[in-house]
């Protein structure tokens, strides 16, 4: 079994502009979500398409770290890949407001 991948998630923007975040790791997520995180960490370094931010839209940031490598991914709400949306939804549910 591989070591857990640490995940730092943050959502910013939106109508109220409230930032939310959570720190977790793949041991605390479902096996499917853990596989998605490992796939994102291992994917070739092609940064997500950066679309201009839209007013009142969210933006998402994932920092993934397995102890050997780190990867920072950012998406505006409209550019989150469909296969990543369930992971973003779960991390959003686990998040709390930050200052």
PAVEX-134298 format. One record per residue: x, y, z of N, C-alpha, C in turn; residue number from 1. Coordinates in Angstrom, 1 decimal. Layout:
BEGIN
SITE  neast nnorth    nup caeast canorth   caup  ceast cnorth    cup num
SITE      X      Y      Z      X       Y      Z      X      Y      Z NUM
...
//
This chain:
BEGIN
SITE  neast nnorth    nup caeast canorth   caup  ceast cnorth    cup num
SITE    0.8   -1.2    0.0    0.0     0.0    0.0    0.9    1.2    0.0   1
SITE    0.5    2.2   -0.8    1.3     3.4   -0.9    1.0    4.4    0.3   2
SITE    2.0    5.3    0.5    1.8     6.3    1.6    0.7    7.2    1.2   3
SITE    0.0    7.8    2.2   -1.1     8.7    1.9   -0.6   10.0    1.2   4
SITE   -1.4   10.6    0.4   -1.1    11.8   -0.2   -1.8   12.9    0.6   5
SITE   -1.1   13.9    1.0   -1.7    15.1    1.7   -2.3   16.0    0.7   6
SITE   -3.5   16.5    1.1   -4.3    17.3    0.2   -4.6   18.6    0.9   7
SITE   -4.3   19.7    0.4   -4.8    21.0    0.9   -5.7   21.6   -0.2   8
SITE   -6.9   21.8    0.2   -7.9    22.3   -0.8   -8.4   23.7   -0.3   9
SITE   -8.6   24.6   -1.3   -9.2    25.9   -1.0  -10.1   26.3   -2.1  10
SITE  -11.2   26.9   -1.7  -12.2    27.5   -2.6  -12.3   29.0   -2.3  11
SITE  -12.2   29.8   -3.3  -12.3    31.3   -3.0  -13.3   31.8   -4.1  12
SITE  -13.6   33.1   -3.9  -14.5    33.8   -4.8  -16.0   33.6   -4.4  13
SITE  -16.8   33.6   -5.4  -18.3    33.5   -5.1  -18.9   34.8   -4.7  14
SITE  -20.1   34.9   -4.6  -20.9    36.1   -4.4  -20.4   36.8   -3.0  15
SITE  -20.3   36.0   -2.0  -19.9    36.5   -0.7  -18.4   36.7   -0.5  16
SITE  -17.6   36.0   -1.4  -16.2    36.1   -1.3  -15.6   35.4   -0.1  17
SITE  -16.3   34.4    0.5  -15.8    33.7    1.7  -14.9   32.5    1.2  18
SITE  -13.7   32.5    1.7  -12.7    31.4    1.4  -13.0   30.3    2.4  19
SITE  -13.0   29.1    1.8  -13.1    27.9    2.6  -11.9   27.0    2.3  20
SITE  -11.5   26.1    3.3  -10.4    25.3    3.0  -10.5   24.0    3.9  21
SITE   -9.7   23.0    3.5   -9.6    21.8    4.3   -8.2   21.2    4.0  22
SITE   -7.6   20.6    5.1   -6.4    19.8    4.9   -6.8   18.4    5.3  23
SITE   -6.5   17.5    4.4   -6.8    16.1    4.6   -5.8   15.2    3.9  24
SITE   -6.0   13.9    3.9   -5.1    13.0    3.1   -6.0   11.9    2.5  25
SITE   -5.4   11.1    1.7   -6.1    10.1    0.9   -6.6    9.0    1.9  26
SITE   -6.0    8.8    3.1   -6.6     7.8    4.0   -7.9    8.2    4.5  27
SITE   -8.3    9.5    4.5   -9.6    10.0    5.0  -10.6   10.1    3.9  28
SITE  -10.3    9.8    2.7  -11.2     9.9    1.5  -11.5    8.5    1.0  29
SITE  -12.5    8.4    0.1  -12.8     7.1   -0.4  -11.7    6.6   -1.3  30
SITE  -11.6    5.3   -1.5  -10.6     4.7   -2.4  -10.6    5.4   -3.8  31
SITE  -11.8    5.6   -4.4  -11.9     6.3   -5.7  -11.4    7.7   -5.7  32
SITE  -11.7    8.4   -4.6  -11.1     9.8   -4.5   -9.6    9.7   -4.3  33
SITE   -9.1    8.8   -3.6   -7.7     8.6   -3.4   -7.0    8.3   -4.8  34
SITE   -7.6    7.5   -5.6   -7.1     7.2   -6.9   -7.1    8.4   -7.8  35
SITE   -8.1    9.2   -7.7   -8.2    10.5   -8.5   -7.0   11.4   -8.1  36
SITE   -6.8   11.5   -6.8   -5.7    12.4   -6.3   -4.4   11.9   -6.7  37
SITE   -4.1   10.6   -6.7   -2.9    10.0   -7.1   -2.7   10.2   -8.6  38
SITE   -3.8   10.1   -9.4   -3.7    10.3  -10.8   -3.4   11.8  -11.1  39
SITE   -4.0   12.7  -10.4   -3.7    14.1  -10.6   -2.2   14.4  -10.3  40
SITE   -1.7   13.8   -9.2   -0.3    14.0   -8.8    0.7   13.5   -9.8  41
SITE    0.3   12.3  -10.4    1.2    11.7  -11.3    1.1   12.1  -12.8  42
SITE    0.1   12.9  -13.1   -0.2    13.3  -14.5    1.0   14.2  -14.9  43
SITE    1.2   14.1  -16.2    2.3    15.0  -16.8    2.0   16.5  -16.4  44
SITE    3.0   17.2  -16.3    2.9    18.6  -15.8    2.3   19.5  -16.9  45
SITE    1.0   19.4  -17.1    0.3    20.3  -18.0   -0.7   21.0  -17.2  46
SITE   -0.4   22.3  -16.9   -1.2    23.1  -16.0   -2.6   23.2  -16.6  47
SITE   -3.6   23.2  -15.7   -5.0    23.3  -16.2   -5.1   24.6  -17.0  48
SITE   -6.0   24.6  -17.9   -6.3    25.8  -18.7   -6.7   26.9  -17.8  49
SITE   -6.1   28.0  -17.9   -6.4    29.2  -17.0   -7.4   30.1  -17.7  50
SITE   -8.6   30.0  -17.4   -9.6    30.9  -18.0   -9.7   32.1  -17.1  51
SITE  -10.1   33.2  -17.7  -10.2    34.4  -16.9  -11.3   34.2  -15.8  52
SITE  -11.1   34.8  -14.7  -12.1    34.6  -13.6  -13.4   35.4  -14.0  53
SITE  -14.5   34.9  -13.6  -15.7    35.5  -13.9  -16.3   36.1  -12.5  54
SITE  -16.9   37.2  -12.6  -17.5    37.7  -11.3  -18.4   36.7  -10.7  55
SITE  -18.3   36.6   -9.3  -19.2    35.8   -8.5  -19.0   34.3   -8.8  56
SITE  -17.9   33.9   -9.4  -17.6    32.5   -9.6  -16.6   32.0   -8.6  57
SITE  -16.6   30.7   -8.4  -15.6    30.2   -7.5  -14.3   29.8   -8.2  58
SITE  -13.2   29.8   -7.5  -12.0    29.2   -8.1  -11.5   28.2   -7.0  59
SITE  -10.8   27.2   -7.5  -10.4    26.1   -6.7   -8.9   25.9   -6.8  60
SITE   -8.3   25.5   -5.6   -6.9    25.2   -5.6   -6.7   23.9   -4.8  61
SITE   -5.9   23.0   -5.4   -5.5    21.8   -4.8   -4.0   21.7   -4.7  62
SITE   -3.4   21.5   -3.5   -2.0    21.3   -3.3   -1.9   19.8   -2.9  63
SITE   -1.2   19.0   -3.7   -1.0    17.6   -3.4    0.4   17.3   -3.1  64
SITE    0.6   16.5   -2.1    2.0    16.2   -1.6    2.1   14.8   -1.1  65
SITE    2.9   14.0   -1.7    3.1    12.6   -1.3    4.4   12.4   -0.5  66
SITE    5.1   13.5   -0.2    6.4    13.4    0.4    7.6   13.3   -0.5  67
SITE    7.3   13.0   -1.8    8.4    13.0   -2.8    8.2   14.1   -3.8  68
SITE    6.9   14.3   -4.1    6.6    15.4   -5.1    5.4   16.2   -4.6  69
SITE    5.3   17.4   -5.1    4.2    18.3   -4.9    3.6   18.8   -6.2  70
SITE    2.3   19.0   -6.2    1.7    19.6   -7.4    0.6   20.5   -7.0  71
SITE    0.6   21.7   -7.5   -0.4    22.7   -7.3   -1.3   22.8   -8.5  72
SITE   -2.6   22.6   -8.3   -3.6    22.7   -9.4   -4.6   23.8   -9.1  73
SITE   -4.9   24.6  -10.1   -5.9    25.7   -9.9   -6.9   25.6  -11.1  74
SITE   -8.1   25.8  -10.8   -9.2    25.9  -11.8  -10.2   26.9  -11.5  75
SITE  -10.6   27.7  -12.4  -11.8    28.5  -12.3  -13.0   27.6  -12.3  76
SITE  -14.1   27.9  -11.7  -15.3    27.1  -11.6  -15.7   26.4  -12.9  77
SITE  -15.6   27.2  -14.0  -16.1    26.7  -15.3  -15.1   25.8  -16.0  78
SITE  -13.9   25.6  -15.4  -12.9    24.8  -16.1  -12.5   23.5  -15.3  79
SITE  -13.2   23.2  -14.2  -12.9    22.0  -13.5  -13.2   20.8  -14.3  80
SITE  -12.3   19.9  -14.6  -12.6    18.7  -15.4  -13.8   17.9  -14.8  81
SITE  -14.6   17.4  -15.7  -15.8    16.6  -15.2  -15.4   15.5  -14.2  82
SITE  -14.3   14.8  -14.5  -14.0    13.7  -13.6  -13.4   14.1  -12.3  83
SITE  -13.1   15.4  -12.1  -12.6    15.9  -10.9  -13.7   16.5  -10.0  84
SITE  -14.8   16.8  -10.7  -15.9    17.5  -10.0  -16.4   16.8   -8.7  85
SITE  -16.6   15.5   -8.7  -17.0    14.8   -7.5  -16.0   15.0   -6.3  86
SITE  -14.7   15.0   -6.6  -13.7    15.2   -5.6  -13.8   16.6   -5.1  87
SITE  -14.0   17.6   -6.0  -14.1    19.0   -5.5  -15.4   19.1   -4.6  88
SITE  -16.4   18.4   -5.0  -17.7    18.5   -4.2  -17.4   17.9   -2.8  89
SITE  -16.7   16.8   -2.7  -16.4    16.2   -1.4  -15.5   17.1   -0.6  90
SITE  -14.5   17.6   -1.1  -13.6    18.5   -0.4  -14.3   19.8    0.0  91
SITE  -15.2   20.3   -0.8  -16.0    21.5   -0.4  -16.9   21.2    0.8  92
SITE  -17.5   20.0    0.8  -18.3    19.6    2.0  -17.5   19.5    3.3  93
SITE  -16.3   19.1    3.2  -15.4    19.0    4.3  -14.8   20.3    4.8  94
SITE  -14.8   21.3    4.0  -14.2    22.6    4.2  -14.9   23.4    5.2  95
SITE  -14.1   24.3    5.8  -14.6    25.3    6.8  -14.1   26.7    6.4  96
SITE  -14.8   27.8    6.7  -14.4    29.1    6.4  -13.0   29.4    7.0  97
SITE  -12.2   30.2    6.2  -10.9    30.7    6.7  -10.9   32.2    6.6  98
SITE   -9.9   32.8    7.2   -9.8    34.3    7.1   -8.6   34.6    6.2  99
//
